[in-house]
Every structure is written in C-alpha cells, then in structure tokens.
Amino acid sequence: MFWVSLTSQGALNLHQEDRVEEFLLKTPIIPSRPEKRVILIFHCEFSSERGPRMCLFGKERDRALNDYPKLYYPELYILKGGYNIFPHFQSHCEPQSYRPSGRT
C-alpha cells in the first residue's frame, strides 16, 4: 500500500497540486505485479481540507489524462478523521511527537 500523507512511515508529504502532479502523474506508479494494485490514501490533520482537496485534484487530473476506467489510480481514498488515528498507531508515524493545532 502506498500512503500520501504527512506522518505515516514511508509516506510522502504532497500538500501542493504541483507536487501531486509531479510525483504521481508525470511518472505514474506501476504495480510490481499484475495482481497488485496502487492505492492512494490522502489525509491531513482532520481530513477536511488539504487531504480531500489533493485527492480531488489527483482524481480530476488522472481523468483528464486517461479515459475512465483506465486510470493510473482508480482507487483514491481519504482517511476519515485525519490524525485521530495517531494515538492508536503512534509507533508507525514520523515524527512521534504530533501536536494538534487546537481545532475542535
């Protein structure tokens, strides 16, 4: 599984449209074997702004470049609740000292 996020180990912080386009669309990620899938999971602190915006941008650009259903990334997801998962999976995140922004 491939994560596009801020804190998951091995993840990428792609918070700007040009970075999403550069990394994901100029040279698409190809599964290592035909039975494998590339799944992108977007999130931000609350998964209410940047994560959904970047997911929608990636989806729209992919569809502009490819005929549906033959997309580079047919499976795009937004992590529900954003960093609410952090306390449960802290050992899998970088850095391990996440501080909420104070928004409720």
C-alpha positions, 0 to 999 in steps of 0.5 A, spaced: 500 500 500 502 506 498 500 512 503 500 520 501 500 523 507 504 527 512 506 522 518 505 515 516 512 511 515 514 511 508 509 516 506 510 522 502 508 529 504 504 532 497 500 538 500 501 542 493 497 540 486 504 541 483 507 536 487 501 531 486 502 532 479 509 531 479 510 525 483 504 521 481 502 523 474 508 525 470 511 518 472 505 514 474 506 508 479 506 501 476 504 495 480 510 490 481 505 485 479 499 484 475 495 482 481 497 488 485 494 494 485 496 502 487 492 505 492 492 512 494 490 514 501 490 522 502 489 525 509 491 531 513 490 533 520 482 532 520 481 530 513 477 536 511 481 540 507 488 539 504 487 531 504 480 531 500 482 537 496 489 533 493 485 527 492 480 531 488 485 534 484 489 527 483 482 524 481 480 530 476 487 530 473 488 522 472 481 523 468 483 528 464 489 524 462 486 517 461 479 515 459 475 512 465 476 506 467 483 506 465 486 510 470 493 510 473 489 510 480 482 508 480 482 507 487 483 514 491 481 514 498 481 519 504 482 517 511 476 519 515 478 523 521 485 525 519 490 524 525 485 521 530 488 515 528 495 517 531 494 515 538 492 508 536 498 507 531 503 512 534 509 507 533 508 507 525 508 515 524 514 520 523 515 524 527 512 521 534 511 527 537 504 530 533 501 536 536 494 538 534 493 545 532 487 546 537 481 545 532 475 542 535 
